[in-house]
Structure formats: structure tokens, C-alpha cells
Amino acid sequence: MRNKLFPETPKSVKISTGKWVRILPDEGEGYALYDPIAELDLGRILFDTANNWIYDGDLLSVIEQEELAGAINGHEKKMDDLLERWRGDDGTAMFFPRGGTE
């Protein structure tokens, strides 16, 4: 899934196994994965319109795949939730002064 406000930029994530992985948005609905330390292509994570993902590669464990998919998809979910809270009943954005509430 693509970022709703800004074009996506590459990001680096340190996963629980201690490995650093560079996540690079590609032209489709996926992300290329790269190990910058070992200089190794790790495959891709692809998403469909329902935010289901699949790993296209054979170098990452299931746990590593899930962590990386969560790093990508988790940020999208947070952004969607934030945008939903800012929308009014008519679909337009609602903004409140600092410290203000509904």
C-alpha cells in the first residue's frame, strides 16, 4: 500500500535477529528488501488491495518476513487511522486548535 500524504522513501529497519534491512518501494505494489551490510538482495514483499502480503524470496525466515511486513503495513495502518480521525462526517478534514477537542 502506498503512503497517503507523501511519496514513499526508502527506510532501514533493524529486525529482531539483529539484521539491518533496507526497504525500498518499487514501481508496483511491493517493496524490495536489501541487506546493506552483506550487500545482498533479500527478495520482495508484495501487498494486495486488502493489505495481505506475500514474501517473494527465499532468504528470510517467517519471523523476519512478518516483522518486515509489519514495519511496512503497520505504518500504513497508523496513517489511515490518523486520517480517519481528522475527517468530519462530510468527509472533509477537521482541525482543532492546540489542546482543543471535539
C-alpha positions in Angstrom: 0.0 0.0 0.0 1.2 3.4 -0.8 1.6 6.4 1.5 -1.4 8.6 1.6 0.3 12.0 2.0 3.9 11.8 0.8 5.8 9.8 -1.8 7.5 6.9 0.0 11.2 6.9 0.6 13.5 4.0 1.4 13.8 3.2 5.1 16.1 1.0 7.2 14.8 -1.4 9.8 16.7 -3.5 12.4 14.8 -6.7 12.9 14.9 -8.9 16.0 17.6 -11.2 14.5 19.9 -8.2 14.5 19.9 -7.9 10.7 19.5 -4.4 9.1 17.2 -4.4 6.1 16.7 -1.6 3.7 13.1 -1.4 2.5 12.8 0.2 -1.0 9.4 1.0 -2.5 9.2 -0.4 -6.1 7.1 0.6 -9.1 4.3 -1.9 -8.3 2.5 -2.8 -5.0 5.6 -4.2 -3.4 8.8 -3.4 -1.6 12.3 -4.6 -2.4 14.4 -5.8 0.6 18.1 -5.4 0.7 20.8 -6.2 3.3 23.2 -3.3 3.2 25.8 -5.0 5.4 26.1 -8.2 3.3 25.2 -6.3 0.1 22.6 -8.9 -0.6 19.1 -8.7 -2.3 16.7 -10.4 0.1 13.6 -10.5 -2.2 10.4 -8.6 -2.1 7.2 -8.2 -0.1 4.1 -7.8 -2.2 0.8 -6.4 -1.0 -2.7 -6.7 -2.5 -5.6 -4.2 -2.1 -6.7 -5.9 1.1 -3.3 -5.4 2.7 -2.5 -9.1 2.5 1.2 -9.7 1.9 3.4 -12.4 0.4 7.2 -12.8 0.5 8.8 -13.3 -2.9 12.2 -14.7 -1.9 13.9 -17.5 0.0 16.5 -15.9 2.3 14.3 -14.6 5.2 12.7 -16.7 8.0 9.0 -16.5 8.5 9.6 -14.3 11.6 11.8 -11.9 9.7 9.2 -11.8 6.9 6.4 -11.0 9.4 8.5 -8.3 11.1 9.2 -6.5 7.8 5.6 -6.8 6.6 4.5 -5.3 9.9 7.1 -2.5 9.6 5.7 -1.6 6.2 2.0 -2.3 6.8 1.9 -1.1 10.5 2.8 2.5 9.4 0.1 2.5 6.8 -2.5 1.4 9.4 -1.4 4.2 11.7 -1.7 6.8 8.9 -5.1 5.5 7.9 -6.3 5.7 11.5 -5.0 9.2 11.9 -6.6 10.4 8.6 -9.9 8.8 9.6 -9.9 10.7 13.0 -9.3 14.0 11.2 -12.2 13.6 8.8 -15.6 15.0 9.6 -19.0 13.5 8.9 -19.0 15.1 5.4 -15.5 13.7 4.6 -13.7 17.0 4.9 -10.7 17.4 7.2 -11.3 18.7 10.7 -8.6 20.5 12.6 -8.7 21.6 16.2 -6.6 24.3 17.8 -3.8 23.2 20.1 -5.3 21.5 23.1 -8.8 21.5 21.5 -11.0 18.5 21.3 -14.2 17.6 19.5 
